Amino acid sequence: MANTAKKTNTLKISHAHELKLLRKIVEITNSEMDLQVVLKEVVDIMTEMTKADSVFIYLFDQSKQNLVLMASKVPHKKELGKINLKAGEGITGWVAQENKPVAIKKNAYKDKRFKNFDVLPEDRYEAFLSIPIIHKNNAIGVVNIQHKKTHAYPSATIGLIALIAKQISGAIEHARLFEDTRKKALQFDSLVKVSQSITSQNYLDEILNLIVVVTAEMLNSKICSIMLLDEDKGELVIRAAQSLSLEYQKKANVKVDGSVVGGVIKTKMPTAVYDVREEKNYRFKELAIKEDLTSMLSVPMVVKDKAIGVINVYTKERHRFAQEEIDVLQMVANQAAVAVENTHLMEEALRAKEALETRKLIERAKGVLMRLSRLSEEEAHRVIHKKSMDSCRSMKEIAESIILMDELQRGK
């Protein structure tokens, strides 16, 4: 009788504990938390429920088409965001693909589906429970719970964790949406910085260097570079690069014909390369290996329906560029093209103004020589030209000297 009462009391405590956790879930789903806070709360809840030695949360990354480790009970700062699995790969990938839980009492690492990561000591734990995080009938992630020693996972526990994972999925998606919105805001803020540089009086090199720095930060790129087209030589020349490597900055010009970036110039369309080290038309495979460059996105810089260059971004890991990333880089490229065009127009205007001023000075100097030496206009021009050639000075400088000497003699 006493044992029965004790058992009943234990069940009551268990139910009370479950209700407490469920109330906490409701609080999370109704809150405005950022993604990392939400994931930490979920890890804490799962740990409290199961007394697990390890809790991992993987989320599905649409752009990369794989599962990425995003949170853990034991700190893994270097591994978070880096460890990833394809759908169907490992037990975690299988759970995401099949939308079914997996519970293993012991020797989990011996399961034929298990994928080991040397940097995760938890991979040697005995017991393993993997639950899909379901949102609108699709797996958006996976929760993994592990115990160092043999541990049975009752069906009631599995059902409760699956329910919590489903309830929390909305909060995770909401937090991800908020993070994406914030990221877009930062991207557009960066675009504003680029726009401001274009309307300023900075020189072109300064503008382009600002653009590559801002763009690399905006797209979290290892290297960003701008290459401008030399039409006479049919080559693309690096004009600015966000890279500490001098070897990359000084790499040879790229021929338009037969190259990846040349194709971007010809088609005026963006091109993404999943791994440049395996792309037959990529000319710098050895440099890519040395600099740890893998995926590349190249977009054309188009102004007045003419491609004048390209912007390239590289990632360290293999990466499938999302349409949003392509669109953002294309906007930057279009503005960079305007910067180049505006600067060229400004330089042409300055050259025209300087040429006009030089012509006026030479005309005045000719007038002085015609008056003082009784020379014809043609003879006066020859004198200025010969003096310029003999002294290796410009005709403008010679004209200024003649005018200055005349003014000094006349006492002006």
N, C-alpha and C positions, 0 to 999 in steps of 0.2 A: 504493500500500500504506500509506504514511504517512498519507495523507488519510483512508483507511478507518479506521485506528486512532484517528486524532484524532476522527472522527465518532462512533465507538463509545464513546470516553471521554466525549464530550459527552453522549451518551444516558445513560450510567451516572450522570453527575453530575445530569442532569435527573431521572432516576428516584429517585435518592437524595434530591434536593430535594423531590420529590413525597411520598416516604415521610415525610420530616421534617414536612411540612405536615399530612399525614394523621394523624400521631401527635399533632400539636398539636390537631387537630380532635377526636380521641378524648379528650384531656385536657379540652377545653372541655365536651364532652357529658357527661362524668362529674363535672364540678365543680359547686359551689353558688355560681354567680356571679349578680349582679343583671343586669338587662336591658341597661343601658348598657355594662357591662363586656363582656358577651357580644358585643354589636354592635361595639364597638371592636376586639375580637379578630378578628372576622370581617372587618372593614374592613382590618385589618393583614395578614391572611392573603391576601385578594384582591389587595391592593397588591403584596405580595411575589411572588405568583404571576405576575401579569400586567404588573408595572412600570407600572401605570395612573397616569394623571395625576389621575384622579378616580374615587372609589368612593362610591356612594350606596346606602343601604338604606332601602327603604320597607316599612312593615308595615301590614297590613290592620287597621283599627279597626272592630270589630263595631258599636259604638254609633253611629258616624258613617257606617257603610257606605261607607268610602273608604280609600284608601291614604295614609299619612302619612309624610313624610320623618322618619326617626328617627336616622340616623347618616350621617356623611360623612368622607371623608379630609381635605379642606380644611375648617377650622372654619367652621361656619355657625350660630353660637349663636342668632341671631335667627330663623333660618328653621326650625330643627329643631322638629318638633311643630306647625308652622304651615302648611307647604306640603302640600297634599293633592290627590289625584286620585281621581276616581270610577273604578270598574271600567270598563274600556274606553276611558278617556280617556288620550290620549297613548300613546306606545309602552309606557310602564310599565304603564298601565292595561290595554292590550291584552294584554300578556304575562301579567298576573295573571288576566285573564278567560279567555284561551285556554289557559293552562298550557303555553305554548310559548316557547322562547327566540327572541330576535331579535338578529342580528349584522349590523352595517352598517359597511363598510370606510371609507367617506368620505361627506362631505356629509350626515351623520345628521340635521342640523337641517332639511334639505330634505324629509325623509320626510313624507308627508301625515298620518301619525299623530302626528308629533312635536308636543309642547306646550311652548312656551317660557315660562320664568319670568325676568322681567327681573332679579331679585335673584340669579340663579345664572349667573355668567360661564361655567360649564362647559357651558352650553347652546349655546355656539358651537364646541365641540370637534368635530373631524371624525369620529372613530370612536366607535361606540356598541355595547355588548353588554349585553343585558338578559336576566336569568335568573330564572325564578320560584323562590321558596322553597316547596317542597312539603312539606306535613305531612298524612299520612293522606289522600293523593290530592287535597288541596285546597291552593290557593295561599294562604299566609298572609302573603306579602310578595314583594318583588322586589329583586334585587341589580343595580345598574347600574354598568358599568365603562366608562370613557371615556378616549380618548387625544386629545391636542391635534392630532396629525398623523394622516394616513392610516395605518391599522393593520389588518392582516388577523387575524381570529380563527380559528385552525385548529379543525377539528371536535374534535380531541383535547382542546384547551383548553376548548372549550365543554362537552364531556362531563364533564371533570374538575370544572369549576366547578359544573355542575349537580349532580354527585354530592356535592360539599362542601356546597352549599346545602341539599340534601336531608338530609344528615347533621346539619347544624347546626340544622335546623328544630326538632328535639326540644328542643335546649338553649334556643332562643328561646322556645318555648311554655312550657317549665318556668320560665324566668326571668319570663315574663309572669304566670304563675300565682302565683309567689312575690310579685311586685309587687302583684297584685290582693289577695292575702291580707294583705299588709302595709297596703294601703290600707284594707281592711275593718277591720283592727285599729285604725287611726287614727280611723276613723269611729265605731267603738263607744266608743273612748276619749273622743271628743267628746260622744257621747251621755251618757256617765257624767257629764261636766262639766255638761251641761244638767240631768240628774237631780239633781245636787247643788244646783244653783241653785234648783230647784223646792222642795226640802225645807228650804231656808234661810229666813231671815226677811227677805230682801231685798224691796224694793218691786217691784211688777209691772213698771214701766218698766225697772228695772235687769235684771230677769230676761229680759225680751223683747229688750233690747239685747244681752245676752250670747248669747242664742239665735241672733240673726241673724249676729253676728260669727263664732261657732263654725260655723254652717251654711255660710256663705259660704266659709270656709276649707276645710271638709270636702268641699264639692262643687266647689271651684275656680270659684266664681261671681263675676261682676263686681258684681252687686248682689243682695242678699237683703233682703226686706222682710216684715213681718208687718202684716196689715190685720185689724182687728176689726170685727165687725158691729154697727152701730147699728140695732137693730130698729125703733125709732120712726120713723126717717127712711128706712129701707130702703137704707142706704148702708154701704159699707166704708171705714173710716178708717185711714190709715197710723198705726200705733202705734210701730213701730220699723223702722229701715232701716240697713243696712250700706252706706252710700253717702256719698261726700264732697260730692256735689252737693246744695246747698240747694234747688235747683229741684225735684229729684226728691222730696226729703223733704217739701216743701211742696205737692206736686201736689194737685189737687182730689180730694175724696171721689169714690168710684166707686159709681154706682147699681147695685143688684143686678140689676135688670131690664135685659136686653139687653147685658150686659157679659160678658167672658170669665171673670173672677173671680167674678162673680155666678152664672154657671152652675155653678161649682165649689161654691158655697154651696148652691145648689138641689139639685144631684145628689148632693152629698157624695162626689164622685169626682174624682180628679186629672185635670188637663188639661195637655197639652203643646202648645205652639205653636211650629212650626218657625221662623217669622219673624213677629214681632209687627207689623212694618212693612207686612205684606201681609194681616194678619188684619182682616176688616171689623168685628168686634165689639171690637177693641182701641181704646180711647179716646185714647191718648196717642202717636200715631204720630210727631208732630213731636218730642216729647221723647225718644222712643226713638232717632230718627235723631241728635239732638243728643248724647245720652248714649252712643251707640254700643251700643245694646241690640238683640239679634237674637232668639235663642230664649228661650222662657220655660217654666218648669214651675210650675204652681200646684196646691197640694194643700190639702184642707180641714182645719181644726182642729176635730175632733169630740170632744165630751164628752157622755156620757149620750145618745147617738144624736142629738145636736143640733150643727149646724155653727155655730160662734161666730166664725169668722174663717178666713183663709187665710195660707199662707206661700208667697211667690213667689221664685223664683230666676231670674236672667237670665244669659245667656252673651254674650260679645262676638261670637264666630263662630257660624254656623249649627250647631246641634247636635241630634242625635236622642237624647233621654234614654233610657238603658237602664232596664230594669225594676228593676235593682238600685238605681239612683239614685232612682227614684220611691219604692221601698220605704223607703229610708233617710230621704228627706225626709218621708214619711208618718209614720214613727216619731217624728221630731223634732216634727212638727206635732201628733201626738197628745199628746206630753209637754208641748208648749207650751200646748195646750188645758187640760191638767190644771193647769199653772201658773196660767193665767188663772182657772180655776174655784176653785182653792185660795185664791188671793189675794182673789177676790171673797168667798168664804166667810169668810176671815179678817177682811176689812174689815167685813162684815156683823156678825160676832161682836163686833168692836171697837166698832162703832156701837151695837150693842145694850147692850154693857157700859157705854159712855159715857152712853147714854140712861138706864140704870138709876141710875147714879151721880148724874146731873143731877136725876133725879126725887127721889132721897133728899135731896139738898141743898135742893131747893125745898120739900120737905115740912118739913124742919127750920126753914127760914127762915119758912115760914108759921106754924109753931108759935111762933117768937119773936115775930112780929107779933101773933098772937092773944093771947099772954100779956102783952106790953107795951102794946098799944094797944086791947086788948079788942075785936078784930075777929073776925068770923066767918071760917071757912075760905075761903069764897068771896071775901069782901072782901080777905083777906090775899093771895090769889092775884092779884086785880085790881091791888093795889098793886105787887106784884113785876112784873107784866106791863107796867103803865103806866111804871114806872121804867125797865124794859128798853127800851121804845119811845122814851121821851124822851131817853135817854142813848146810844142806839144800841149798847147792850151786851147780851150774851146774858143770859137769865134765870138761867143758872148763875152768871155773874159777879155779878149782883145778889144772888142767894141767898148766895153766899160772903161778900160784903161785909156783909150783914145778920148772918150768923152770927159773923163776925169782930168786928163792933162790939159785939155782945152779950157775946161772951167777954171783950173788953177791959173792958167796964163791970162785969162780974161778977168781974174780976180773975183770970181763968183764964190 
